[in-house]
Structures are given as C-alpha cells and as structure tokens.
Amino acid sequence: MGSEHIITGGGVVRLTIDTETDTYEQAIAAVQAAYGLRPGAPAAWPDAPAVDPRPGPQDLADGWTDQMLFQLIAALMPGARAVLRRITELGGTASYDDVQQHFAHHSTHPIPISRIGGSLTSVKAVQGRVGPDDAGPLLQRDERARRYRIDDVLVPGLQRAFALADTRPDLLRGEPAGPAG
C-alpha cells in the first residue's frame, strides 16, 4: 500500500511509507502534509489541456476552483484517489459499506476494508496543502449514518478533474488512475 498518514486525537500522526512502491516525491509530500506544511502549488496545471468552460476562482463553493480540485486529486495516493473517484461517480454520496465492498476485491485498487478510512485521511491532509484556506472538509464523513458525502456543487468540478486526469495521467502522483469500475 502507498504512503499513508493517520491523524489521531491530539494531533498525533502515524506515517507509513512503503519504500518499495512509494516514490520519493510521495514520501516527501506525506511528511510535509503530516507536519502541516503547505508548499507552493505544483506547476503542473499550466501544461494541462484546457477544460471548457474553465471556471474562475469563485465559480465553485467554499473557495474551490477546478484547478484546486485537480491539484488535490493529482497529489493523492492512488488508493485514496480511487476511493474519492468512486464516491464522485456515485454522485458525491456513498455508504461506507458500498465503498468498502467495491474495493475489497477490486482488480486494480484492492483496499482491505480495515484500510479504507486510513486511505481517506490523506484527502484531508492534501486539502490542507492545496485547497482553499479555511474551507470545510471536501470529503465529509457522517459516522452515525456511515456515509461519505461531497457537497453537490463540488461533484461536477471533481468529475472534470478526473476527466483531465484520464487524459493526463503523467500529472498524477503514483500510478495513473483509470475509472474505478
């Protein structure tokens, strides 16, 4: 499994880096995220193909732009990217059980049921680096209802970001993320 950092109570972070599968850049990004560092945004976006219509900085909710959403998915570990993609494909809302079952025996991104939550902690950490300041969590978790949720207004932006990722997998960290079918 790829780099993973788990934020627990009191701000304690457990960081796991698999030196056989993680790149140096992934390991550095995970350490930076674990320490709350916010390096400059990667210069990958200017080389990316145009997304039409390309929204302005305030066209999405909570300070998010298409560019930020792409940078977020590009910086995620492949497993977390696949899970976020699946939730996006399901319209932005999915039960824990649906996500767990989908990835338990997935052909390209198998994730044990016990590791789904840990994989998704990187979404929050990456959001802290590339997302808008003071934005609420992109991926919301309702523990009582056992559901993941993304604000409806951000789902189309994520869909555009994943479409761009499909055409430019070279801009992603880790392996290319194809459709999580």
Secondary structure, DSSP 8 states (H G I E B T S, - for coil): ---EEEE-GGG-EEEE--TTTS-HHHHHHHHHHHTT------TTGGGS---SS---TTSSGGG--HHHHHHHHHHS-HHHHHHHHHHHHTTTEEEHHHHHHHHHT-SS----GGGHHHHHHHHHHHHHHHS-TT---SEEEETTTTEEEE-GGGHHHHHHHHHHHHH-GGGSSSS------
